[in-house]
């Protein structure tokens, strides 16, 4: 399990999505680190409010895919590699 990293010790690379602790909201959320050296709520695409992050950690690797046939037609599933921005 990853440990929390203080923003005083290290910052993520530009564009990195991470788990972050927002001090003002006292909440843990998925954040994006920007070129402006600020964290933004990854899911808030409207306000783009800068977060007051004290600590962050990298996102864990996703689980391995499991391919199951379609429950409706029985067709074999295909693994599609999608890059989500």
N, C-alpha and C positions, 0 to 999 in steps of 0.2 A: 504494500500500500504506500502510495506517495505521501510525503509529509508537506505541510504548509511551508511556503517560502515567503519570507517577509519582503515587501517591496523595497525596504531599505537595503536588503542584501543582494537582490537580483530582480531584474524585470524580464518578462518574456519577450520573444522576438516580435517585431511588427506583424500584425495580422493573426497572431496566435489566439486560438480559442482556448479558454482555460476555466477552471473552477475558481471563483473569487469570493472573498468575504468583503461585502460592502458595509463599512462601519456605520454610515448614516442610517441605513435601513436595517442594520443588524440582521443581514440575510446572506445566505450563500447562494450564488447563482452562476450561470454560464456567462462569461464575459469575453469580449474581444479586446485585445490590446492594439492601440492604433499608433500611427506614425507620430502623433502629437504627444506620445508618452502618456496616454490616458486610457482608462478602462471604460468600456461601454457595455450595457446590457445587450447580449447577443440577440435576444428575442424582441427588443424594443427598437423597431426600425422607424418609429415616428418621432419620438422626442430627442433621441440621441443625447440624453442626459449623461454627463460624465459621472462615473461612480467614485466613491471615496473608498478605494480598496486598500486594505492594510496587508493582506496575505493572499496568495494564489497558489495553485498547483496545476500541473498538466492534466488534461483529460485522460482518463484510462483508455486503453485500447478497446474497441468494440468487441462484442462476443463473436466467435467464429460463426459464419453463416451456416444455416441448416436448410437444405433444399428439400422441400416436400412437394408432392404433386398437387395440382390445383384441386381443391375439394369439390368443385363444381363439375369440371370436365375430365379430371384425371391426367391432364397434360403435364409433362415433365416441366419442372421449374427451371428457370435460367438465372444464373448469377449475373447481375448487372452492376458494374462498378460506377457509381455516381459520385462526383465530387460536389459536395454541397458547400456553397460559399456563404 
